[in-house]
Amino acid sequence: MGLKKWLDRWPVYRQLTSADPLGRGAASQSARSAERTPRTSDADRVVKSICPYCAVGCGQDVYVRNGEVTQIEGDPDSPISRGRLCPKGAASEQLVNSPSRVTTVHYRRPYGTQWEELDLDTALDMIADRVIDTRRRTWQDTDEEGRYLNRTMGISHLGGATLDNEENYLIKKLYTALGAIQIENQARI
């Protein structure tokens, strides 16, 4: 191998002898990196979304190939995040594709030691029955002095930071309509 060919393998030499003195272009590119392709180049389509982790609402570009999410990046068109994501948002692809992600309803009966799987309709019916029963048992029309209360102290809600603003808005409306007054969200605390 000749001296010139050997020196061309060295990025600093390429940087000093080319039209790229700052080393931001071809001078800094190795043969290995020249063969690489962007991890988003094989996507069939890009879907706009919102990061699910907090109430900020950072924009995301979700790259999909064959119906599966392959990568999630910050959306440069988003006026909120301008293409940037926090570490949790940047790792949200793992939320979607994690092999340990639970995708079925699990229920442990009172005093039970094992989880059992339930179908979604059964689980929703159980929740609705318990909410209706609790509201009925703990409803307060008036206080001791006859002032109207129209509330229940038996139901409260603490929302998680993985809910977006729209979901939190609807949850607030639901729990207010149920008469609950203890309604809070982790993202606001």
C-alpha positions in Angstrom: 0.0 0.0 0.0 1.4 3.4 -1.0 2.0 6.2 1.4 -0.8 8.4 -0.2 -3.3 5.5 0.1 -2.3 4.9 3.7 -2.6 8.6 4.6 -6.0 8.8 2.9 -7.3 6.3 5.5 -6.4 8.9 8.2 -9.3 11.4 8.7 -7.1 14.2 9.9 -5.0 14.0 6.7 -8.1 14.0 4.6 -9.4 17.0 6.6 -6.2 19.0 6.1 -5.7 18.2 2.4 -9.3 18.5 1.2 -11.9 21.2 0.7 -13.4 20.2 4.1 -11.0 21.8 6.6 -13.5 21.6 9.5 -14.1 17.9 9.0 -17.9 18.1 8.7 -18.3 16.3 5.4 -16.5 13.7 3.4 -13.2 14.2 5.2 -14.6 12.7 8.4 -16.4 9.9 6.8 -14.9 6.4 7.0 -15.5 3.7 4.5 -17.6 1.9 7.0 -19.8 4.9 7.7 -20.2 5.6 3.9 -21.8 2.1 3.6 -24.3 2.8 6.3 -27.9 3.9 5.7 -30.2 5.9 8.0 -32.3 3.8 10.2 -35.4 5.5 8.9 -34.7 5.1 5.2 -36.5 1.7 4.8 -39.8 3.0 6.3 -43.0 2.6 4.2 -44.5 5.8 5.7 -44.1 8.4 8.4 -47.0 9.1 10.8 -47.2 12.3 12.8 -47.9 11.7 16.5 -47.5 13.3 20.0 -45.2 12.0 22.6 -47.2 10.1 25.3 -45.0 10.8 28.3 -46.0 14.3 29.7 -48.3 17.2 29.1 -45.8 19.1 26.9 -47.0 17.5 23.7 -43.8 17.2 21.8 -44.3 16.2 18.1 -43.0 12.9 16.9 -42.4 11.3 13.5 -43.3 7.6 13.7 -41.6 5.5 11.0 -43.6 2.4 10.0 -42.5 -0.5 7.9 -44.9 -3.4 7.1 -47.4 -2.1 9.7 -44.8 -2.1 12.5 -43.1 0.9 14.2 -39.4 0.8 13.4 -38.3 4.2 14.7 -39.6 7.3 16.5 -37.9 10.7 16.0 -38.7 14.3 16.9 -40.9 16.1 14.5 -39.0 19.1 13.1 -42.3 20.7 12.0 -43.6 20.8 15.6 -43.8 24.3 17.0 -43.5 22.9 20.5 -40.4 20.7 20.3 -38.9 21.7 16.9 -37.6 18.2 16.3 -36.3 17.6 19.8 -37.3 14.9 22.3 -36.3 14.3 25.9 -34.6 11.0 26.7 -38.0 9.4 27.5 -39.6 10.6 24.3 -36.6 9.5 22.3 -36.9 6.0 23.7 -40.7 5.8 23.2 -40.2 3.3 20.4 -39.3 0.8 23.2 -42.7 1.5 24.8 -44.4 0.3 21.6 -42.1 -2.7 20.7 -41.0 -3.9 24.1 -41.3 -7.7 24.4 -42.4 -7.3 28.0 -45.3 -5.0 27.1 -48.6 -6.2 28.5 -51.3 -6.2 25.9 -54.1 -8.1 27.7 -56.1 -7.3 30.8 -54.8 -8.9 34.0 -56.8 -9.2 37.2 -56.0 -10.4 40.6 -59.0 -11.2 42.7 -59.2 -9.9 46.3 -56.9 -12.0 48.5 -55.7 -13.9 45.4 -52.1 -14.8 44.7 -52.3 -15.3 40.9 -53.1 -13.0 38.0 -55.7 -14.1 35.6 -56.5 -12.8 32.1 -59.9 -11.3 31.4 -61.4 -10.2 28.2 -61.8 -6.5 27.8 -65.6 -6.4 27.9 -65.6 -8.2 31.3 -63.0 -5.9 32.7 -64.9 -2.8 31.6 -68.1 -4.1 33.0 -66.4 -4.8 36.4 -65.0 -1.3 36.5 -68.3 0.4 35.5 -70.2 -1.7 38.2 -67.7 -0.7 40.9 -67.8 3.0 39.9 -71.6 3.1 39.9 -71.8 1.2 43.3 -69.2 3.5 44.9 -70.8 6.6 43.7 -74.2 5.4 44.9 -72.9 4.5 48.4 -70.8 7.7 48.9 -72.9 10.4 47.3 -73.5 13.5 49.4 -76.4 15.7 48.3 -76.1 18.3 51.1 -74.0 19.0 54.2 -75.2 19.3 57.8 -76.4 22.8 57.3 -78.4 22.0 54.2 -76.0 23.5 51.6 -75.9 21.7 48.3 -72.8 19.5 47.7 -73.6 17.1 44.9 -70.4 15.3 45.3 -68.8 11.9 46.1 -65.8 11.6 48.4 -65.5 7.9 47.5 -63.9 8.4 44.0 -60.7 10.2 43.2 -58.3 10.2 40.3 -54.5 10.6 39.9 -53.6 10.6 36.2 -50.3 9.5 34.9 -47.7 11.4 32.9 -48.2 9.1 29.9 -51.6 10.6 29.1 -51.7 13.5 26.7 -53.5 16.8 27.2 -56.6 15.7 25.4 -57.0 12.5 27.5 -56.5 14.4 30.7 -59.1 17.0 29.6 -61.6 14.2 29.0 -60.8 12.4 32.2 -61.3 15.7 34.1 -64.7 16.1 32.5 -65.7 12.5 33.3 -64.7 12.6 36.9 -66.3 16.0 37.4 -69.5 14.7 35.9 -69.3 11.7 38.3 -69.1 14.2 41.2 -65.5 13.5 42.2 -63.6 16.5 43.6 -60.2 14.9 44.1 -58.8 15.0 40.5 -55.1 15.4 39.9 -52.5 14.6 37.4 -48.9 13.5 38.0 -47.6 15.8 35.3 -49.0 18.8 37.2 -47.9 17.9 40.7 
